[in-house]
């Protein structure tokens, strides 16, 4: 019999792939701007590191991820005993739920937050409190009020996906200072490298003061390694030791380990990706303004634009023109579409396609 927490789950729906759209519509010129991938790909140094590992595919990967952990340790200034590697950051998010939440115990999430928090929590039959958003972002004061003696985990995405909103330093600090000791806060920083704000809090720096804080990060976004699936959690040694009790052996493959290690050292690639993302964000925002549309200000590599009650028709029209964006009605945003920041020509094509789709639904 299916476990109680799993029976009512709906599978996570990823963005439509290029191959899927090719099969459905027979199109040959398609751009995908739906899954928050880095349009610049991975750095050449990263690709070269992957090639070097190809001759050893018959061997299991290093189950401890020793080299990558040491590289992260040096990069972050923390001990290896505080790092848990995962098959993408989704893996460590699920590990956290499985380790610390029993059936009926509480998990607090925000409205419009990343769907995996709720999916993972429902799978263990947790009691989930979804706190209404404030200006599309986390209302930490209201989330604090939702915490009680039964609460085990609180999820905060910073920046948040799909809205791109950010929590500031003072706001997060005030939340953590008043949080009861029984609850662990998971600070999901999957997009932190894209943030351009002096007020942005670095979760790793706050961990020394707040031992119940866990930070999760990924190589899937700015590093361009979404296809290899490698992420990590940074936490106290006590929490990390617990996570490693149930972490699957060899959960990060050899190619991913080598690629992530190389990517971590290529700071120029990260800097250029961030700069180009800011330019692309400006290009899209100017285009949205010219089309008379509003959007949610974003600190990530994506943006939610409000297109109105016919959002699904507009999405379908854009698909027919070979441009894949992401509907976000399942996140409580039925009038918005989310678009990844692309290369300049891709951004221009998205705007032209959106313009045509808007005119089609207004006829």
C-alpha positions in Angstrom: 0.0 0.0 0.0 1.2 3.5 -0.8 2.5 5.5 2.2 0.0 8.0 3.6 2.2 11.1 2.7 2.7 9.9 -0.9 -0.9 9.1 -1.9 -2.0 12.7 -2.5 1.2 14.0 -4.1 1.3 15.4 -7.6 4.7 14.9 -9.3 7.0 17.9 -9.7 6.5 19.4 -13.2 9.7 20.5 -14.8 9.8 23.1 -17.6 8.9 21.7 -21.1 12.0 20.5 -22.9 13.2 21.4 -26.4 12.9 17.8 -27.4 9.4 17.5 -26.1 8.3 20.6 -28.1 10.0 19.3 -31.2 8.0 16.1 -30.9 4.8 17.8 -30.3 4.9 20.6 -32.9 7.7 19.6 -35.3 9.5 22.9 -34.8 13.2 23.3 -35.6 14.0 26.6 -34.1 13.3 26.5 -30.4 14.7 28.4 -27.4 14.1 27.3 -23.9 13.7 30.0 -21.3 11.8 28.0 -18.7 14.2 26.3 -16.3 16.5 29.0 -15.0 19.6 27.5 -16.7 22.7 29.6 -17.5 22.4 30.4 -21.2 26.2 30.8 -21.4 26.6 27.1 -20.6 29.5 25.9 -18.4 33.0 27.3 -18.5 35.6 25.8 -20.8 37.6 24.8 -17.8 34.7 22.8 -16.4 34.1 21.1 -19.7 37.8 20.1 -19.9 37.6 18.6 -16.4 34.7 16.4 -17.4 36.6 15.1 -20.4 39.5 14.0 -18.2 37.1 11.8 -16.2 35.6 9.9 -19.2 38.3 7.2 -19.1 37.2 6.1 -15.7 33.5 5.6 -16.1 33.7 1.9 -15.1 34.7 3.0 -11.6 32.4 4.2 -8.8 32.8 7.8 -7.8 34.4 8.9 -4.6 31.6 8.3 -2.2 32.9 11.0 0.2 33.4 13.6 -2.5 36.7 14.4 -0.8 38.2 16.7 -3.5 35.1 18.7 -4.0 34.5 19.0 -0.2 38.0 20.3 0.2 37.6 22.8 -2.6 34.3 24.0 -1.0 36.0 24.1 2.4 38.8 26.4 1.0 36.3 28.5 -1.0 33.9 29.1 1.9 36.3 29.0 4.8 34.5 26.2 6.7 35.5 22.7 7.7 34.6 19.7 5.5 32.6 18.3 8.3 30.0 20.9 7.7 29.4 20.0 4.0 26.9 17.4 2.6 27.0 16.8 -1.1 23.8 16.0 -3.0 22.5 15.0 -6.4 21.5 18.6 -7.0 20.3 20.7 -4.0 16.9 19.0 -4.3 18.6 15.9 -2.9 19.8 17.6 0.3 16.4 19.4 0.7 14.8 16.0 0.8 17.4 14.6 3.1 16.7 17.4 5.6 13.0 16.5 5.6 13.6 12.8 6.0 16.1 13.3 8.8 14.2 15.9 10.9 10.5 15.6 10.3 8.2 12.8 11.4 4.6 12.3 10.4 2.4 15.0 11.8 5.3 17.3 12.7 5.4 20.9 11.4 7.0 22.5 8.3 6.6 26.2 7.6 6.8 27.5 4.0 5.9 30.7 2.2 3.2 31.2 -0.5 4.8 31.2 -3.9 7.9 29.3 -2.7 9.7 26.5 -4.5 7.4 23.5 -4.9 10.0 20.9 -3.7 9.7 22.1 -0.1 6.0 21.1 0.1 6.5 18.0 -2.0 9.2 16.6 0.2 7.3 17.5 3.4 4.1 15.9 2.2 5.9 12.8 1.3 6.6 12.2 5.1 3.1 13.2 6.0 4.2 16.4 7.7 1.8 19.2 8.8 2.5 22.1 6.5 1.8 25.7 7.3 1.9 27.9 4.1 2.2 31.5 5.1 0.7 34.2 2.8 3.4 36.1 0.9 4.0 39.8 1.3 4.6 41.6 -2.0 5.3 38.2 -3.6 8.0 37.4 -1.1 8.5 35.8 2.3 6.8 37.5 5.2 9.2 36.5 7.9 7.2 38.1 10.7 4.2 36.1 9.7 6.3 32.9 9.3 7.7 33.4 12.8 4.1 33.6 14.1 3.4 30.2 12.4 6.2 28.5 14.3 5.1 26.5 17.3 6.5 23.6 19.5 5.6 21.2 16.7 7.6 22.9 14.0 10.7 21.1 12.9 11.7 22.9 9.6 11.3 26.4 8.1 12.1 26.8 4.4 13.3 30.3 3.2 14.4 30.7 -0.4 16.7 33.7 -0.9 16.3 34.7 -3.7 12.9 33.0 -4.0 11.9 30.9 -7.0 9.7 31.7 -8.9 9.3 35.3 -7.8 12.9 36.4 -7.5 12.3 38.3 -4.3 14.9 38.6 -1.6 15.0 38.8 2.2 17.4 41.5 3.6 20.0 41.1 6.2 18.2 42.8 9.1 15.0 41.0 8.3 16.6 37.6 8.3 18.7 38.4 11.4 15.6 39.5 13.4 13.8 36.3 12.4 16.7 34.0 13.4 17.2 35.8 16.7 13.6 35.1 17.8 13.2 31.6 16.4 12.7 28.9 19.0 15.5 26.4 19.3 13.3 23.4 18.3 13.1 24.5 14.7 15.8 24.3 11.9 15.8 27.0 9.3 16.8 25.9 5.7 18.1 28.9 3.8 18.0 27.9 0.1 20.6 30.1 -1.7 20.4 28.4 -5.1 20.6 31.8 -6.9 22.7 33.7 -4.5 25.6 34.3 -7.0 23.2 36.4 -9.1 22.3 38.8 -6.3 23.5 42.4 -6.7 22.6 44.0 -3.3 24.7 45.1 -0.4 21.8 44.2 1.9 21.9 40.5 0.9 22.7 38.2 3.9 25.3 35.5 3.5 23.8 32.5 5.2 27.2 30.8 5.7 28.4 33.8 7.7 25.4 33.6 10.0 25.8 29.9 10.7 28.3 30.4 13.5 25.8 32.4 15.4 22.8 30.2 14.6 23.6 26.5 14.8 20.1 25.6 13.7 20.6 27.3 10.3 21.3 25.2 7.2 22.3 26.7 3.9 21.7 24.9 0.6 23.4 25.8 -2.7 23.8 24.4 -6.2 26.1 24.2 -9.2 23.0 24.0 -11.5 22.5 27.7 -11.9 25.3 30.2 -12.5 27.9 27.4 -12.9 25.9 25.9 -15.8 25.9 22.3 -14.5 22.1 21.6 -14.4 22.6 18.5 -16.5 25.1 17.0 -14.0 23.1 17.5 -10.8 25.3 18.5 -8.0 24.4 20.6 -5.0 25.4 20.8 -1.3 24.2 21.8 2.2 26.3 23.7 4.8 25.3 23.0 8.4 26.7 22.4 11.8 28.7 19.2 12.1 25.9 17.6 14.2 23.3 18.2 11.5 25.8 17.2 8.7 26.6 13.9 10.5 22.8 13.2 10.7 22.3 13.9 7.0 25.1 11.6 6.1 23.4 8.7 7.9 20.8 8.5 5.2 22.6 10.0 2.2 22.9 7.4 -0.5 26.4 6.2 -1.3 27.8 7.6 -4.5 24.9 10.1 -4.8 27.1 12.5 -6.8 28.6 11.0 -9.9 32.2 11.3 -11.0 31.6 13.7 -13.9 29.6 16.0 -11.6 32.3 15.9 -8.9 35.1 16.9 -11.3 33.0 19.5 -13.0 31.9 21.2 -9.8 35.5 21.3 -8.5 36.7 23.0 -11.7 33.7 25.3 -11.8 34.3 26.5 -8.3 37.7 27.9 -9.2 36.6 29.8 -12.3 35.6 33.0 -10.7 35.8 35.0 -13.9 33.1 32.9 -15.5 30.8 33.5 -12.5 31.5 37.2 -12.7 30.8 37.5 -16.4 27.7 35.4 -16.0 26.4 37.7 -13.3 27.2 40.8 -15.4 25.5 39.4 -18.5 22.5 38.4 -16.4 22.1 41.9 -15.2 22.2 43.2 -18.7 19.7 40.7 -19.9 17.4 41.5 -17.0 17.5 45.1 -18.1 16.8 44.2 -21.7 13.7 42.2 -20.7 12.4 44.8 -18.2 12.7 47.6 -20.9 10.8 45.4 -23.3 8.1 44.6 -20.8 7.7 48.3 -20.1 7.3 49.0 -23.8 4.6 46.4 -24.0 2.7 48.0 -21.1 3.4 45.0 -18.7 4.4 44.9 -15.1 6.8 42.4 -13.5 8.1 41.2 -10.2 11.5 42.7 -9.5 13.9 39.8 -9.4 17.4 39.1 -8.0 17.8 35.8 -9.8 18.4 34.8 -13.4 14.7 34.8 -14.2 11.7 37.2 -14.0 7.9 36.8 -13.6 6.0 39.1 -15.9 2.2 39.7 -15.4 0.4 39.1 -18.7 -3.2 38.8 -17.3 -6.0 36.3 -17.1 -5.2 34.7 -20.4 -1.7 33.7 -19.3 -2.1 30.1 -20.4 -3.2 31.1 -23.9 -0.2 33.4 -24.2 2.0 30.6 -23.0 0.6 28.3 -25.6 0.9 30.9 -28.3 4.6 31.4 -27.4 5.1 27.6 -27.5 3.7 27.5 -31.1 6.3 30.1 -32.0 9.1 28.0 -30.5 9.7 30.0 -27.3 9.4 28.0 -24.0 8.6 30.0 -20.8 7.1 28.8 -17.6 3.5 29.1 -16.4 3.4 29.6 -12.7 -0.3 29.2 -11.9 0.7 26.2 -9.7 2.6 28.7 -7.5 -0.4 30.9 -7.0 0.5 33.2 -9.8 -2.1 32.5 -12.5 -1.6 35.8 -14.4 2.2 35.6 -14.6 4.7 33.8 -16.8 8.3 33.2 -15.6 11.1 33.6 -18.1 14.8 32.8 -17.7 17.2 35.5 -18.7 18.7 34.4 -22.0 21.3 35.5 -24.4 20.6 38.9 -26.0 19.1 37.5 -29.2 17.0 35.1 -27.1 15.7 37.9 -25.0 14.8 39.9 -28.1 13.0 36.9 -29.6 11.1 36.3 -26.4 9.9 39.9 -26.4 8.8 39.8 -30.1 7.0 36.4 -29.5 5.3 37.8 -26.4 4.2 40.9 -28.3 2.6 38.7 -31.0 1.0 36.4 -28.4 -0.5 39.4 -26.5 -2.0 40.8 -29.8 -3.4 37.4 -30.7 -5.3 37.0 -27.4 -6.6 40.6 -27.5 -8.3 40.1 -30.9 
